[in-house]
Amino acid sequence: MFVEKLEVHCFRNYSHLCFFPASKSLIVGDNGQGKTNLLEALVLLAYGRSFRASHLGSLVQEGKDAASILAWVSEEERKSVLRLCLNKKEQRKFWVNNKRKTPSSMGAELPLIVFSPESLKLLKGAAEQRRYWVDGWLSLCGQAPVVEAFKKVLIQKNRLLRQTQKGSISLNNARAWLESVNEVFIEKSLALVQARIQAVQDLSLFLEESGAILFKGSKEGVEEIKGSYSMKGWDGKEEQRLFLREKLEKSFFKEQAAGTSLYGAHRDDLTFFFKGKDSRYFCSQGQQRAVVLALKIAQSLWFHRVRKKGCLVLLDDVFSEIDKHVIFSLLHFLDEIPSQTIVTSTKSTPLLKEMRFQVFNLKEGLLRKDIWSERKDPFFSEALL
């Protein structure tokens, strides 16, 4: 998979920009020039969600009603044009070759892995961050329907619980309806849990190798990195379905009072271990960044070995707060893998000049050697109303 061209309109600090990434690209520029914005545009197109902004409407350039992002993607003989229109009301529309698509389906069209300073939330943030990551990974692996099916029934159940909490529905009616909803909820929850566990196990096979890649220059030798999935409130039960059903039956009044579902796949968590210890509490900042990097490398290896194809690798400000030997190992790995890679940094690294990285200098929203076009965006007229 290769992104031949990225085009953005009225997005962040860009009024209109075309970027033609190389197989290995390094975008160099001072802070605040818009390096991360280009990576964010690609992530938004693939995931339908930003890794920085919680309010998508803020991504539309000030004074404009809508933004558009387009990417020309090729894979073997297949070529596709991916398009996103986003307005100030945070409404999104996606197309692939002019056919409407759902946000969850875009990851399969543009499989990418991103590392940024915000990626540390995977370790330091709340459990929601780790669930979001593993569900995003499932979507990239073609299991978006499993994720979406659980989200749908969870929304349905929470709506019913809120109505019961407000007194809009009697307790007797609510309990009868919840019994029916809970049966579907249990099935979809278990399906998602099993998919998550399998995903973590599959990646764990590559985590040891990715740790060896990153730490092969370390004086301490190869570091051990492992992932573990934990099911809150119903871990270690052989009959998980029966256990969860019993838990939900006993917690009816508790959930009704809270107005939300308290048990299920949306309450689970992930833990990543470094040298046998929880990396959230027993790692330095540099070690935590290395653990997350190892996870990203493991994902890239999975695509290469299992899917037999590359994915787009985005590394934002990757050279800060990481040991030199880790950076050296990472750059050599990136040079060898078949995946297209885009790296951002405030300065060029001499080692990159010796490799196949093409350097792009970014200043005041302008890329050196970029190609600008004065023509009107043919899709911009279809921006959301």
C-alpha positions in Angstrom: 0.0 0.0 0.0 1.4 3.4 -1.0 0.1 6.9 -0.6 1.0 8.6 -3.9 -0.5 12.0 -3.0 -2.2 13.8 -0.1 -4.3 16.9 -0.7 -5.8 19.1 2.0 -8.1 22.1 1.9 -9.0 24.4 4.7 -7.5 22.0 7.2 -5.7 23.5 10.3 -3.2 26.0 9.0 -3.4 24.8 5.4 -5.6 26.6 2.9 -4.5 24.2 0.1 -1.6 21.9 0.0 -0.5 18.9 -2.1 2.1 16.5 -0.7 3.7 13.7 -2.7 5.3 11.4 -0.1 8.3 9.3 -1.0 8.7 5.8 0.1 10.7 7.2 3.1 9.9 10.8 3.9 11.3 13.2 6.5 9.4 16.4 7.1 11.7 19.0 8.9 10.5 22.3 10.3 10.3 24.4 13.5 7.6 23.8 16.0 4.2 25.3 15.0 4.8 25.0 11.2 2.2 22.3 10.6 4.3 19.1 10.4 2.0 17.1 12.7 -1.1 18.5 10.8 -0.1 16.5 7.7 0.1 13.3 9.7 -3.2 14.2 11.5 -4.9 14.5 8.1 -3.9 11.0 7.2 -5.0 9.6 10.6 -8.3 11.4 10.3 -8.9 9.9 6.9 -8.1 6.4 8.1 -9.7 6.4 11.6 -12.3 9.2 11.4 -10.8 10.6 14.5 -7.9 12.8 15.4 -5.1 11.7 17.7 -4.8 15.3 19.1 -8.1 17.1 18.9 -11.2 16.0 20.8 -13.5 18.4 18.9 -13.2 17.8 15.1 -14.8 21.1 14.2 -11.7 22.9 15.4 -9.7 21.2 12.6 -11.6 23.3 10.0 -9.6 26.4 9.2 -10.9 29.5 10.9 -13.3 31.4 8.7 -14.2 28.4 6.6 -17.3 26.2 6.8 -15.7 22.9 5.9 -12.4 21.1 5.2 -11.6 18.3 2.8 -8.8 15.7 2.8 -8.0 13.5 -0.2 -5.5 10.7 -0.6 -4.5 8.8 -3.8 -3.6 5.3 -2.7 -2.2 2.4 -4.8 -1.9 -1.3 -3.9 -0.5 -3.6 -6.6 -2.8 -3.0 -9.6 -5.6 -1.3 -7.5 -5.8 2.5 -7.3 -8.2 4.4 -5.0 -9.1 7.9 -4.2 -10.1 8.4 -0.5 -11.9 11.5 0.5 -13.2 13.1 3.7 -15.3 16.2 4.1 -15.6 17.6 7.6 -17.7 20.7 8.7 -17.7 22.9 11.8 -20.5 20.8 13.3 -18.2 17.8 13.3 -20.2 16.0 10.7 -18.1 13.7 8.5 -18.6 12.1 5.1 -16.2 9.5 3.6 -15.9 8.3 0.0 -13.7 5.7 -1.7 -13.7 6.2 -5.5 -16.8 8.4 -5.1 -18.7 5.7 -3.2 -19.9 6.6 0.3 -18.2 4.7 3.2 -18.6 4.4 6.9 -15.8 5.7 9.2 -15.0 2.2 10.5 -14.4 0.9 7.0 -11.7 3.4 6.1 -9.0 1.7 8.1 -9.0 -1.2 5.7 -8.6 1.2 2.8 -5.7 3.1 4.5 -4.0 0.9 7.0 -1.6 3.0 9.0 0.2 3.1 12.3 1.0 6.3 14.1 3.4 7.2 16.8 3.3 10.7 18.4 3.8 12.3 21.8 0.1 11.6 22.4 0.8 7.9 21.9 2.0 7.8 25.5 -1.6 7.9 26.5 -1.7 4.3 25.6 0.3 3.6 28.7 -0.3 6.7 30.9 -3.9 7.4 30.1 -7.2 5.8 31.2 -8.3 2.3 30.2 -10.5 3.9 27.5 -7.3 4.9 25.6 -6.2 1.3 25.5 -9.6 0.0 24.5 -9.7 2.6 21.7 -6.3 1.5 20.5 -7.1 -2.2 20.4 -10.5 -1.6 18.8 -8.8 0.6 16.2 -6.3 -2.2 15.6 -9.2 -4.7 15.1 -10.7 -2.4 12.5 -7.4 -2.2 10.6 -7.4 -6.0 10.7 -10.8 -6.2 9.1 -12.8 -6.8 12.2 -14.7 -3.5 12.3 -18.1 -5.3 12.3 -17.3 -6.9 15.6 -16.4 -3.6 17.2 -19.4 -1.8 15.7 -21.9 -4.5 16.7 -20.9 -4.1 20.4 -21.0 -0.3 20.2 -24.5 -0.5 18.8 -26.0 -2.7 21.5 -24.1 -0.7 24.2 -25.7 2.5 23.0 -29.1 0.8 23.0 -28.7 -0.5 26.5 -27.4 2.8 27.9 -30.3 4.7 26.4 -32.7 2.3 28.0 -30.9 2.7 31.4 -31.0 6.5 31.2 -34.7 6.5 30.4 -35.3 4.2 33.4 -33.2 6.4 35.6 -35.3 9.5 34.6 -38.5 7.6 35.2 -39.6 7.6 31.6 -40.0 3.8 31.7 -41.3 1.8 34.7 -38.9 -0.6 36.4 -41.0 -3.6 35.5 -41.0 -2.8 31.8 -37.3 -1.8 31.9 -36.3 -5.0 33.5 -38.2 -7.1 30.9 -36.7 -5.1 28.0 -33.2 -5.3 29.6 -33.4 -9.1 29.8 -33.8 -9.2 26.0 -31.2 -6.5 25.3 -28.7 -8.2 27.7 -28.8 -11.4 25.8 -27.5 -9.6 22.7 -25.2 -7.5 24.8 -23.6 -10.6 26.3 -23.0 -12.2 22.9 -21.5 -9.1 21.3 -19.4 -8.4 24.4 -18.0 -11.9 24.4 -17.3 -11.7 20.7 -15.4 -8.4 21.1 -13.4 -9.7 24.1 -12.3 -12.8 22.2 -11.3 -10.7 19.2 -9.3 -8.4 21.5 -7.6 -11.2 23.3 -6.6 -12.8 20.0 -5.3 -9.5 18.7 -3.1 -9.0 21.8 -1.9 -12.6 21.6 -1.1 -12.2 17.9 0.9 -9.0 18.5 2.7 -10.5 21.5 4.3 -12.9 19.0 6.0 -9.9 17.4 6.6 -7.8 20.6 9.7 -9.9 21.5 11.1 -9.4 18.1 10.3 -5.6 18.1 12.0 -5.3 21.5 15.0 -7.0 20.1 15.1 -4.6 17.2 14.9 -1.5 19.4 17.2 -2.6 22.2 19.8 -4.6 20.3 22.3 -1.7 20.9 21.5 -1.5 24.6 24.2 -2.4 27.2 21.5 -4.4 29.0 20.7 -6.5 25.9 17.3 -7.4 24.6 14.5 -6.1 26.8 11.3 -8.1 27.4 8.0 -6.5 26.5 4.7 -8.2 26.8 1.0 -7.3 26.6 -1.9 -8.7 28.7 -5.6 -8.3 28.5 -7.8 -8.1 31.6 -11.5 -8.4 31.9 -12.8 -6.3 34.7 -15.1 -8.1 37.1 -15.3 -11.3 35.1 -11.7 -12.4 34.6 -10.6 -16.1 35.0 -14.1 -17.6 34.6 -14.5 -20.7 32.5 -18.1 -20.1 31.8 -17.8 -16.4 31.0 -21.3 -16.2 29.4 -23.0 -17.6 32.5 -20.9 -15.4 34.8 -21.6 -12.2 32.9 -25.4 -13.0 32.6 -25.5 -13.5 36.4 -23.6 -10.4 37.0 -25.9 -8.3 34.9 -29.0 -9.8 36.6 -27.7 -9.0 40.0 -26.6 -5.4 39.1 -29.9 -4.3 37.5 -30.7 -1.7 40.3 -27.0 -0.6 40.4 -26.9 0.0 36.7 -30.3 1.7 36.7 -29.2 4.1 39.4 -26.0 4.8 37.5 -27.8 5.2 34.2 -25.1 3.3 32.4 -23.8 -0.2 31.8 -21.2 -1.2 34.4 -20.0 -4.6 33.2 -18.9 -5.9 29.8 -16.2 -5.3 27.2 -16.3 -1.5 27.6 -14.9 -1.9 31.1 -11.8 -4.0 30.2 -8.2 -2.9 30.2 -4.8 -3.7 28.7 -1.4 -3.8 30.5 2.0 -3.7 28.9 4.9 -5.1 30.8 8.5 -4.1 30.6 11.0 -6.4 32.3 8.1 -8.1 34.0 6.7 -4.8 35.5 3.7 -2.7 34.6 5.2 -0.1 32.2 2.7 2.5 33.5 4.4 2.7 36.9 7.9 1.3 36.6 9.3 2.9 33.5 11.0 6.2 32.8 9.5 8.5 30.2 12.1 7.3 27.6 11.4 3.7 28.4 7.7 4.3 28.0 8.2 5.8 24.6 10.3 2.8 23.7 7.6 0.4 24.8 5.0 2.2 22.7 7.5 2.2 19.8 8.0 -1.5 20.2 4.3 -2.0 20.0 4.1 0.1 16.8 6.9 -2.0 15.3 5.1 -5.2 16.2 2.0 -3.9 14.4 4.1 -3.2 11.3 5.7 -6.6 11.5 2.3 -8.2 11.7 1.2 -6.5 8.5 4.3 -7.5 6.7 4.4 -11.2 7.9 0.6 -12.0 8.2 -1.0 -9.8 5.7 2.0 -9.9 3.3 1.8 -6.2 2.7 3.1 -3.0 4.1 1.2 -0.3 6.0 1.8 3.4 6.3 4.0 4.2 9.3 3.7 7.8 10.7 6.2 8.9 13.3 5.7 12.4 14.8 8.6 14.0 16.8 10.0 10.5 17.3 13.6 11.6 18.1 12.8 13.4 21.4 13.3 11.7 24.8 14.5 8.4 23.4 18.0 6.9 23.9 20.4 7.2 21.0 20.8 3.5 20.5 17.0 3.1 20.3 16.9 5.8 17.6 19.7 4.2 15.7 18.0 0.8 15.8 14.6 2.3 14.8 16.0 4.1 11.8 17.8 1.0 10.5 14.5 -0.9 10.9 12.5 1.7 9.1 15.1 1.7 6.2 14.7 -2.1 5.8 10.9 -2.6 6.0 8.7 -2.3 2.9 6.2 0.0 4.5 5.9 3.6 3.4 7.2 5.8 6.2 6.7 9.5 7.1 8.8 11.0 9.9 8.6 14.5 11.3 11.3 16.3 13.2 12.6 19.8 14.1 15.9 18.9 12.6 17.4 16.4 10.1 19.4 13.5 11.4 22.7 12.8 9.6 21.9 9.1 9.5 18.7 9.7 7.6 20.7 11.4 4.8 22.7 8.2 4.4 19.5 6.2 4.0 16.6 6.4 1.5 14.7 9.2 3.3 13.7 12.1 1.2 13.8 15.4 3.2 11.0 18.0 2.9 11.5 21.3 4.5 8.3 22.9 5.9 8.1 26.6 6.8 5.0 28.7 7.3 2.7 26.0 5.9 4.8 25.6 2.7 6.7 22.5 1.7 9.8 22.9 -0.2 9.6 21.2 -3.6 5.8 20.7 -3.1 3.4 21.1 -6.0 0.7 23.7 -5.6 -2.4 24.1 -7.7 -4.6 27.1 -8.1 -7.5 25.0 -9.3 -10.6 24.7 -7.2 -11.1 21.5 -5.3 -13.6 19.5 -7.4 -15.0 17.9 -4.3 -15.1 20.9 -2.1 -18.5 21.9 -3.4 -19.8 18.7 -1.8 -18.7 19.8 1.6 -21.2 19.0 4.3 -24.1 21.4 5.0 
